[in-house]
Amino acid sequence: MRGTGGYRVFAEILLLGLRFDLDVLAQALGRALSSGRLSLQSVRQVCLNLTHELPEPVVLPEALVLTLAPPDLSRYDALLSVAR
């Protein structure tokens, strides 16, 4: 990988071999190279797609968690009666 940080990115891609089977990693590298999108994120996503694994869930801070009330669908009926 040419360019600044290319060796580091390639090393991080190789570390994906600890999580995924080497055949899967080789296949993902081939797909990323052929698409012209060789990056750690693209190779990891192809590996996830090939193994059908869900990505790790994102943990939200409590301050960002929203609880919404269920919608009141009777309002829609009220709008329909006015429109007629």
Phi, psi and omega in degrees: 000120180274159177103172182294129178079010182297320179295321180293316179298316180296322177295321178294324177295318179296328178294341175297341177295343175285333183261325184244155176299144184296329176295320178295317180297318179296319179295319179295319177298318178299316179294319180294319178295317182291333179274347181079016181240062181276104175210164179300317183295318182291320179293318179297319180295320177295320177299316178297318179296320182290327182262358179056036177268141174281143177293162179296138181292148179272128179267121180267143173295151183304327182294337182263353182280127180250138172245120183252142176287150178297148183293148177267099185285348178293336177296322178297317177298321179296320178294322179295322181291330178285324184289341184279000000 
